[in-house]
């Protein structure tokens, strides 16, 4: 596992001392930690999964130290998941911007790296599920019990980033196909215009050749005999 690129201790401390009224703060802290974990890395599914797992484990560790009668661990973990989901929304948007830029430049969806990028985008939600499941599996009791309902809600209701990723993949596919059709149509129009002007071009060349021949003949006639 690579070294975390966010302040693990700070995130643990926030969850360790959190109250039920600090949901928004926990959500924001988790979002910022996730984004920090993703920065400086290529946004491959492997790197995303690793970053999410590290953040989920830190949140889980903090909640485990905050198991009091006044705190519902499930609600704290819900905030952690919401924070990670919010960060993933930004990752999806980053992909959308990059793909949209390529699409406007006429990128072909059949190109291997673009096809993979769209495929990976559709797997964003599964990547988040997988990371949280692994963090929960390694948490041990009583945290495993607290994670259970959170995982069930994720699977039943899905995630905002997952819905956005699916919509973005569909949108980009349509945009790239439209751009490709437009490019092809433009090429076809250019070819048709060239074909339509071909006879005129031939006539022009023929006229030029005739003029050259006539000019040569006239020059011959005007040349005096010795």
MARTI-386147 format. One line per 8 residues: their letters; for each residue x, y, z of N, C-alpha, C. Coordinates in nm, 2 decimals. Each point is the difference from the previous one (the first is absolute). Layout:
a	X,Y,Z,X,Y,Z,X,Y,Z | ... $
//
This chain:
xxxxxxxx	0.08,-0.12,0.00,-0.08,0.12,0.00,0.09,0.12,0.00 | -0.03,0.10,-0.09,0.08,0.12,-0.01,-0.03,0.09,0.13 | 0.09,0.09,0.02,-0.01,0.09,0.11,-0.12,0.09,-0.02 | -0.08,0.02,0.10,-0.12,0.09,-0.01,0.05,0.14,-0.03 | -0.08,0.07,-0.09,0.04,0.14,-0.04,-0.09,0.10,0.07 | -0.06,-0.04,0.11,-0.08,0.09,0.08,0.04,-0.02,0.15 | -0.04,0.09,0.09,0.03,-0.01,0.14,-0.09,-0.10,0.07 | 0.05,-0.12,0.00,-0.08,-0.11,0.06,-0.04,0.03,0.15 $
xxxxxxxx	0.10,0.04,0.08,-0.02,0.03,0.14,-0.11,0.11,0.02 | 0.00,0.10,-0.08,-0.09,0.11,0.01,-0.15,-0.05,-0.03 | -0.01,-0.09,-0.10,-0.13,-0.05,-0.03,-0.05,-0.09,0.11 | 0.09,-0.09,0.05,-0.04,-0.09,0.11,-0.05,0.09,0.12 | 0.08,0.10,0.03,-0.03,0.09,0.12,-0.14,0.06,-0.02 | -0.03,0.04,-0.12,-0.13,0.07,-0.02,-0.12,-0.10,0.03 | 0.01,-0.12,-0.05,-0.10,-0.10,0.03,0.00,-0.05,0.14 | 0.12,0.00,0.06,0.01,-0.04,0.14,-0.08,0.09,0.10 $
xxxxxxxx	0.01,0.13,-0.04,-0.06,0.10,0.09,-0.14,0.06,-0.05 | -0.05,-0.06,-0.11,-0.12,0.05,-0.06,-0.12,-0.03,0.08 | -0.10,0.09,-0.01,-0.13,-0.02,0.05,-0.10,-0.01,-0.11 | -0.12,-0.04,0.03,-0.11,-0.02,-0.10,-0.03,0.13,-0.07 | 0.03,0.11,0.06,-0.03,0.13,-0.06,0.11,0.05,-0.10 | 0.10,-0.07,-0.01,0.12,0.04,-0.09,0.00,-0.07,-0.13 | -0.11,-0.04,-0.05,-0.01,-0.08,-0.12,0.06,0.07,-0.12 | -0.04,0.13,-0.02,0.05,0.08,-0.11,0.16,0.02,0.00 $
xxxxxxxx	0.05,0.01,0.12,0.14,0.02,0.02,0.08,-0.13,-0.04 | -0.06,-0.11,0.05,0.06,-0.13,-0.03,0.00,-0.03,-0.15 | -0.12,0.03,-0.06,-0.01,-0.02,-0.15,0.10,0.08,-0.07 | 0.02,0.13,0.03,0.10,0.09,-0.06,0.14,-0.05,0.02 | 0.03,-0.04,0.12,0.13,-0.05,0.03,0.04,-0.13,-0.08 | -0.10,-0.09,-0.01,0.02,-0.12,-0.08,0.02,0.03,-0.15 | -0.08,0.09,-0.05,0.01,0.04,-0.14,0.14,0.06,-0.02 | 0.05,0.09,0.08,0.13,0.06,-0.02,0.11,-0.10,0.02 $
xxxxxxxx	-0.02,-0.10,0.09,0.11,-0.10,0.02,0.00,-0.09,-0.13 | -0.12,-0.03,-0.05,0.00,-0.09,-0.12,0.06,0.07,-0.12 | -0.03,0.13,-0.02,0.06,0.07,-0.11,0.15,0.01,0.01 | 0.05,0.03,0.13,0.14,0.00,0.02,0.07,-0.13,-0.03 | -0.07,-0.11,0.04,0.05,-0.13,-0.03,0.01,-0.03,-0.15 | -0.09,0.06,-0.08,0.00,-0.02,-0.14,0.10,0.09,-0.08 | 0.03,0.11,0.06,0.09,0.10,-0.07,0.14,-0.06,-0.01 | 0.06,0.03,-0.11,0.13,-0.05,-0.03,0.01,-0.14,-0.05 $
xxxxxxxx	-0.12,-0.06,-0.02,0.00,-0.14,-0.05,-0.08,0.00,-0.13 | 0.04,-0.10,-0.08,-0.09,-0.02,-0.12,-0.13,-0.05,0.05 | -0.11,0.05,-0.06,-0.13,-0.05,0.04,-0.04,-0.13,-0.06 | 0.08,-0.10,0.02,-0.03,-0.14,-0.04,-0.10,-0.05,0.11 | -0.07,-0.11,-0.04,-0.09,-0.06,0.10,0.08,-0.06,0.12 | 0.12,-0.05,-0.03,0.08,-0.06,0.11,0.04,0.11,0.10 | 0.04,0.12,-0.05,0.04,0.11,0.09,-0.12,0.05,0.07 | -0.11,0.02,-0.07,-0.12,0.05,0.07,-0.05,-0.10,0.11 $
xxxxxxxx	0.00,-0.13,-0.03,-0.04,-0.09,0.10,0.09,0.00,0.12 | 0.13,0.01,-0.02,0.10,0.01,0.11,-0.02,0.12,0.09 | -0.03,0.12,-0.07,-0.02,0.12,0.08,-0.12,0.00,0.08 | -0.11,-0.05,-0.06,-0.13,-0.01,0.07,0.01,-0.10,0.12 | 0.07,-0.11,-0.02,0.02,-0.09,0.11,0.08,0.06,0.12 | 0.10,0.08,-0.03,0.08,0.06,0.10,-0.09,0.10,0.08 | -0.08,0.08,-0.07,-0.09,0.09,0.07,-0.11,-0.07,0.08 | -0.06,-0.10,-0.06,-0.10,-0.08,0.08,0.06,-0.06,0.12 $
xxxxxxxx	0.12,-0.05,-0.01,0.07,-0.06,0.12,0.02,0.10,0.11 | 0.05,0.12,-0.04,0.02,0.11,0.09,-0.12,0.04,0.08 | -0.11,0.02,-0.08,-0.13,0.03,0.06,-0.05,-0.11,0.09 | 0.02,-0.12,-0.04,-0.05,-0.12,0.08,0.08,0.00,0.13 | 0.13,0.02,-0.01,0.09,0.00,0.12,-0.05,0.11,0.10 | -0.03,0.12,-0.05,-0.04,0.11,0.09,-0.14,-0.03,0.06 | -0.09,-0.06,-0.07,-0.13,-0.04,0.05,0.01,-0.10,0.11 | 0.09,-0.10,-0.02,0.03,-0.11,0.10,0.04,0.06,0.13 $
xxxxxxxx	0.07,0.11,0.00,0.04,0.07,0.12,-0.10,0.09,0.06 | -0.12,0.01,-0.06,-0.10,0.09,0.04,-0.13,-0.08,0.03 | 0.01,-0.12,0.04,-0.12,-0.08,0.03,-0.05,0.03,0.13 | -0.08,0.10,0.01,-0.07,0.04,0.13,-0.15,-0.01,-0.02 | -0.06,0.01,0.11,-0.15,-0.01,0.00,-0.06,0.12,-0.07 | 0.07,0.11,-0.01,-0.05,0.13,-0.06,0.02,0.00,-0.15 | 0.08,-0.09,-0.05,0.03,0.00,-0.15,-0.04,-0.12,-0.07 | -0.07,0.02,-0.11,-0.04,-0.11,-0.09,0.11,-0.03,-0.10 $
xxxxxxxx	0.07,-0.10,0.01,0.11,-0.03,-0.09,-0.04,-0.01,-0.15 | -0.12,-0.05,-0.02,-0.06,-0.02,-0.13,-0.01,0.14,-0.07 | -0.05,0.10,0.08,-0.02,0.13,-0.06,0.13,0.07,-0.04 | 0.10,-0.03,0.08,0.14,0.06,-0.03,0.05,-0.06,-0.12 | -0.02,-0.13,-0.02,0.05,-0.07,-0.11,-0.07,0.04,-0.13 | -0.13,0.03,0.02,-0.08,0.05,-0.11,0.06,0.13,-0.06 | 0.04,0.09,0.10,0.06,0.13,-0.04,0.14,-0.03,-0.08 | 0.07,-0.10,0.05,0.13,-0.03,-0.06,-0.03,-0.04,-0.15 $
xxxxxxxx	-0.10,-0.09,-0.02,-0.03,-0.05,-0.13,-0.05,0.12,-0.09 | -0.08,0.09,0.06,-0.05,0.11,-0.08,0.11,0.09,-0.04 | 0.10,0.02,0.09,0.12,0.08,-0.04,0.08,-0.06,-0.11 | 0.02,-0.13,0.01,0.07,-0.07,-0.11,-0.07,0.01,-0.13 | -0.13,-0.01,0.01,-0.09,0.00,-0.12,0.01,0.14,-0.07 | 0.00,0.11,0.09,0.02,0.13,-0.05,0.13,0.02,-0.08 | 0.11,-0.06,0.06,0.13,0.01,-0.07,0.00,-0.07,-0.13 | -0.07,-0.11,0.00,-0.01,-0.08,-0.13,-0.08,0.07,-0.10 $
xxxxxxxx	-0.10,0.09,0.04,-0.07,0.08,-0.10,0.10,0.09,-0.07 | 0.09,0.06,0.07,0.10,0.09,-0.06,0.10,-0.08,-0.09 | 0.03,-0.13,0.03,0.08,-0.08,-0.08,-0.08,-0.03,-0.13 | -0.13,-0.03,0.01,-0.08,-0.02,-0.12,0.00,0.12,-0.09 | -0.02,0.12,0.06,0.00,0.13,-0.07,0.13,0.02,-0.07 | 0.11,-0.03,0.06,0.13,0.01,-0.06,0.01,-0.09,-0.12 | -0.05,-0.12,0.01,0.00,-0.09,-0.12,-0.09,0.06,-0.11 | -0.12,0.06,0.04,-0.09,0.05,-0.10,0.07,0.12,-0.08 $
xxxxxxxx	0.06,0.08,0.07,0.07,0.12,-0.06,0.10,-0.05,-0.10 | 0.09,-0.10,0.04,0.10,-0.05,-0.08,-0.06,-0.07,-0.13 | -0.10,-0.08,0.02,-0.06,-0.07,-0.11,-0.07,0.09,-0.09 | -0.07,0.10,0.05,-0.07,0.10,-0.08,0.10,0.08,-0.09 | 0.11,0.04,0.06,0.11,0.07,-0.08,0.04,-0.09,-0.12 | 0.03,-0.13,0.03,0.04,-0.09,-0.10,-0.11,-0.01,-0.11 | -0.12,-0.01,0.05,-0.11,-0.02,-0.10,-0.01,0.12,-0.09 | 0.01,0.12,0.05,-0.01,0.12,-0.09,0.11,0.01,-0.10 $
xxxxxxxx	0.11,-0.07,0.03,0.12,-0.01,-0.09,-0.01,-0.11,-0.10 | -0.12,-0.07,0.01,-0.02,-0.11,-0.10,0.06,-0.14,0.04 | 0.02,-0.02,0.13,0.06,-0.12,0.04,-0.10,-0.12,-0.03 | 0.06,-0.11,-0.04,-0.08,-0.12,-0.04,-0.02,-0.09,0.12 | -0.13,-0.03,0.03,-0.03,-0.09,0.11,0.06,-0.14,-0.01 | 0.04,-0.03,-0.12,0.06,-0.14,-0.01,0.14,0.00,0.04 | 0.06,0.11,0.02,0.14,0.00,0.05,0.01,-0.07,0.13 | 0.10,-0.08,0.02,0.01,-0.09,0.12,-0.01,0.08,0.13 $
xxxxxxxx	0.08,0.11,0.01,0.01,0.07,0.13,-0.13,0.07,0.03 | -0.07,0.05,-0.10,-0.13,0.06,0.02,-0.11,-0.10,0.04 | 0.00,-0.11,-0.07,-0.09,-0.11,0.03,0.02,-0.05,0.15 | 0.12,-0.01,0.04,0.03,-0.04,0.14,-0.04,0.11,0.10 | 0.01,0.13,-0.04,-0.03,0.11,0.09,-0.15,-0.01,0.03 | -0.08,-0.02,-0.11,-0.15,-0.01,0.02,-0.04,-0.12,0.08 | 0.07,-0.11,-0.02,-0.03,-0.12,0.07,0.03,0.02,0.15 | 0.12,0.06,0.03,0.04,0.03,0.14,-0.10,0.09,0.07 $
xxxxxxxx	-0.06,0.10,-0.08,-0.09,0.09,0.06,-0.13,-0.07,0.05 | -0.04,-0.10,-0.08,-0.12,-0.08,0.04,0.03,-0.09,0.12 | 0.13,-0.02,0.03,0.03,-0.08,0.12,0.03,0.08,0.13 | -0.02,0.13,-0.01,0.03,0.08,0.12,-0.07,-0.04,0.12 | -0.13,-0.02,-0.02,-0.08,-0.04,0.12,0.04,-0.13,0.06 | 0.03,-0.10,-0.08,0.05,-0.13,0.04,0.13,0.02,0.08 | 0.08,0.09,-0.05,0.13,0.02,0.06,-0.02,0.06,0.15 | -0.10,0.09,0.01,-0.03,0.06,0.13,-0.05,-0.11,0.10 $
xxxxxxxx	-0.09,-0.08,-0.06,-0.06,-0.12,0.08,0.11,-0.09,0.05 | 0.09,-0.04,-0.09,0.11,-0.09,0.03,0.09,0.05,0.10 | 0.03,0.13,-0.01,0.10,0.06,0.10,-0.07,0.00,0.14 | -0.12,0.04,0.01,-0.07,0.01,0.13,-0.02,-0.14,0.06 | -0.03,-0.10,-0.09,-0.02,-0.14,0.05,0.13,-0.05,0.06 | 0.11,0.03,-0.07,0.13,-0.05,0.05,0.04,0.07,0.14 | -0.03,0.13,0.01,0.02,0.07,0.12,-0.08,-0.06,0.11 | -0.13,-0.03,-0.03,-0.09,-0.06,0.10,0.05,-0.14,0.04 $
xxxxxxxx	0.04,-0.08,-0.09,0.04,-0.13,0.02,0.12,-0.01,0.10 | 0.09,0.10,-0.01,0.12,0.01,0.08,-0.02,0.07,0.13 | -0.12,0.05,0.03,-0.02,0.08,0.12,-0.02,-0.08,0.12 | -0.05,-0.12,-0.01,-0.02,-0.09,0.12,-0.12,0.05,0.08 | -0.04,-0.08,0.10,-0.11,0.04,0.08,0.04,0.11,0.10 | -0.09,0.09,0.04,-0.14,0.01,-0.04,-0.02,0.08,-0.13 | 0.10,0.05,-0.06,-0.01,0.08,-0.12,-0.06,-0.07,-0.12 | 0.02,-0.13,-0.01,-0.06,-0.07,-0.11,-0.15,0.01,0.01 $
xxxxxxxx	-0.05,-0.01,0.12,-0.15,0.01,0.02,-0.05,0.14,-0.04 | 0.08,0.10,0.03,-0.04,0.14,-0.03,0.00,0.02,-0.15 | 0.10,-0.06,-0.07,0.01,0.02,-0.14,-0.11,-0.07,-0.08 | -0.05,-0.11,0.06,-0.10,-0.08,-0.07,-0.11,0.08,-0.06 | -0.08,0.07,0.08,-0.11,0.08,-0.06,0.04,0.11,-0.10 | 0.12,0.05,0.02,0.05,0.10,-0.09,0.02,-0.06,-0.14 | 0.06,-0.12,0.00,0.03,-0.06,-0.13,-0.14,-0.04,-0.06 | -0.09,-0.05,0.08,-0.13,-0.03,-0.06,-0.07,0.12,-0.07 $
xxxxxxxx	0.01,0.11,0.07,-0.06,0.12,-0.06,0.07,0.05,-0.13 | 0.13,-0.02,0.00,0.08,0.03,-0.12,-0.05,-0.08,-0.12 | -0.01,-0.13,0.03,-0.04,-0.10,-0.11,-0.14,0.02,-0.04 | -0.09,0.04,0.09,-0.14,0.01,-0.03,-0.03,0.13,-0.07 | 0.06,0.11,0.04,-0.03,0.13,-0.05,0.10,0.05,-0.10 | 0.12,-0.06,-0.01,0.10,0.04,-0.09,0.07,0.13,0.05 | 0.08,0.06,-0.08,0.07,0.12,0.04,-0.02,0.11,-0.10 | 0.02,0.13,0.04,-0.02,0.11,-0.09,0.11,-0.01,-0.11 $
xxxxxxxx	0.12,-0.03,0.04,0.11,-0.01,-0.09,-0.02,-0.11,-0.10 | -0.06,-0.11,0.04,-0.03,-0.11,-0.09,-0.10,0.04,-0.10 | -0.11,0.07,0.04,-0.10,0.04,-0.09,0.06,0.10,-0.10 | 0.08,0.09,0.05,0.06,0.11,-0.08,0.10,-0.07,-0.10 | 0.07,-0.10,0.04,0.10,-0.06,-0.09,-0.07,-0.08,-0.11 | -0.11,-0.06,0.03,-0.08,-0.07,-0.10,-0.05,0.09,-0.11 | -0.06,0.11,0.05,-0.05,0.10,-0.09,0.10,0.07,-0.08 | 0.12,0.02,0.06,0.11,0.06,-0.07,0.05,-0.09,-0.11 $
xxxxxxxx	0.02,-0.13,0.03,0.04,-0.09,-0.10,-0.09,-0.01,-0.12 | -0.13,0.01,0.03,-0.10,0.00,-0.11,0.01,0.12,-0.08 | 0.01,0.12,0.07,0.01,0.13,-0.07,0.12,0.01,-0.09 | 0.12,-0.05,0.06,0.12,0.01,-0.08,0.00,-0.10,-0.12 | -0.06,-0.11,0.02,-0.02,-0.09,-0.12,-0.07,0.06,-0.11 | -0.12,0.07,0.04,-0.08,0.06,-0.10,0.08,0.12,-0.07 | 0.07,0.08,0.09,0.07,0.11,-0.05,0.11,-0.04,-0.10 | 0.07,-0.10,0.04,0.11,-0.05,-0.09,-0.05,-0.06,-0.13 $
xxxxxxxx	-0.11,-0.07,0.01,-0.06,-0.05,-0.13,-0.05,0.11,-0.09 | -0.06,0.10,0.07,-0.05,0.12,-0.08,0.12,0.07,-0.07 | 0.10,0.02,0.08,0.12,0.07,-0.05,0.06,-0.08,-0.12 | 0.00,-0.13,0.02,0.06,-0.09,-0.11,-0.08,0.01,-0.12 | -0.14,-0.01,0.02,-0.09,0.01,-0.12,0.02,0.13,-0.07 | 0.01,0.11,0.08,0.02,0.14,-0.06,0.13,0.00,-0.08 | 0.11,-0.05,0.06,0.13,-0.01,-0.07,-0.01,-0.07,-0.13 | -0.07,-0.12,0.01,-0.02,-0.08,-0.12,-0.08,0.07,-0.11 $
xxxxxxxx	-0.11,0.07,0.05,-0.08,0.07,-0.09,0.07,0.11,-0.07 | 0.09,0.07,0.07,0.08,0.11,-0.05,0.09,-0.06,-0.11 | 0.06,-0.11,0.03,0.10,-0.06,-0.09,-0.07,-0.05,-0.13 | -0.13,-0.05,0.02,-0.08,-0.04,-0.11,-0.04,0.11,-0.09 | -0.04,0.12,0.06,-0.03,0.11,-0.07,0.11,0.06,-0.08 | 0.12,-0.01,0.06,0.12,0.05,-0.07,0.03,-0.09,-0.12 | -0.02,-0.13,0.02,0.03,-0.10,-0.11,-0.10,0.02,-0.11 | -0.13,0.03,0.04,-0.10,0.02,-0.10,0.02,0.12,-0.09 $
xxxxxxxx	0.04,0.11,0.08,0.04,0.13,-0.07,0.11,-0.02,-0.10 | 0.10,-0.08,0.05,0.11,-0.03,-0.09,-0.04,-0.08,-0.12 | -0.09,-0.10,0.02,-0.05,-0.08,-0.11,-0.08,0.09,-0.10 | -0.08,0.08,0.05,-0.08,0.09,-0.08,0.08,0.10,-0.08 | 0.11,0.04,0.05,0.08,0.10,-0.07,0.11,-0.07,-0.09 | 0.00,-0.14,0.00,0.10,-0.07,-0.07,0.00,0.03,-0.15 | -0.13,-0.01,-0.06,-0.01,0.02,-0.14,0.05,0.15,-0.04 | -0.04,0.09,0.09,0.05,0.14,-0.03,0.15,0.01,0.01 $
xxxxxxxx	0.05,-0.08,0.10,0.15,0.00,0.01,0.06,-0.05,-0.13 | -0.05,-0.12,-0.04,0.05,-0.06,-0.12,-0.01,0.10,-0.12 | -0.12,0.07,-0.01,-0.02,0.09,-0.11,0.11,0.11,0.01 | 0.02,0.05,0.12,0.10,0.11,0.02,0.14,-0.05,-0.05 | 0.03,-0.12,0.04,0.13,-0.05,-0.03,0.01,-0.02,-0.15 | -0.11,-0.05,-0.06,0.00,-0.02,-0.15,0.02,0.14,-0.07 | -0.08,0.10,0.05,0.01,0.13,-0.06,0.15,0.05,0.01 | 0.06,-0.02,0.11,0.13,0.05,0.02,0.10,-0.07,-0.09 $
xxxxxxxx	-0.02,-0.14,-0.02,0.08,-0.07,-0.09,-0.02,0.05,-0.14 | -0.13,0.02,-0.04,-0.03,0.05,-0.14,0.07,0.13,-0.02 | -0.01,0.09,0.10,0.06,0.13,-0.02,0.15,-0.01,-0.02 | 0.06,-0.09,0.08,0.14,-0.02,-0.01,0.04,-0.05,-0.14 | -0.08,-0.10,-0.05,0.02,-0.05,-0.13,-0.01,0.10,-0.11 | -0.11,0.08,0.01,-0.03,0.11,-0.10,0.11,0.10,0.00 | 0.05,0.03,0.13,0.11,0.10,0.01,0.12,-0.05,-0.07 | 0.03,-0.13,0.02,0.11,-0.06,-0.06,-0.01,0.00,-0.15 $
xxxxxxxx	-0.12,-0.03,-0.05,-0.02,-0.01,-0.15,0.02,0.14,-0.06 | -0.06,0.10,0.07,0.01,0.14,-0.05,0.15,0.04,0.00 | 0.07,-0.04,0.10,0.15,0.04,0.00,0.07,-0.06,-0.12 | -0.04,-0.13,-0.03,0.07,-0.07,-0.12,-0.03,0.08,-0.13 | -0.13,0.04,-0.02,-0.03,0.06,-0.12,0.07,0.14,-0.01 | 0.02,0.07,0.10,0.06,0.13,0.00,0.15,-0.01,-0.02 | 0.06,-0.12,0.01,0.14,-0.01,-0.01,0.04,0.00,-0.14 | 0.08,0.10,-0.05,0.04,0.00,-0.14,0.09,-0.11,-0.04 $
xx	-0.01,-0.04,-0.13,0.09,-0.10,-0.05,0.13,0.06,-0.04 | 0.11,-0.08,0.03,0.13,0.05,-0.04,0.03,-0.03,-0.14 $
//
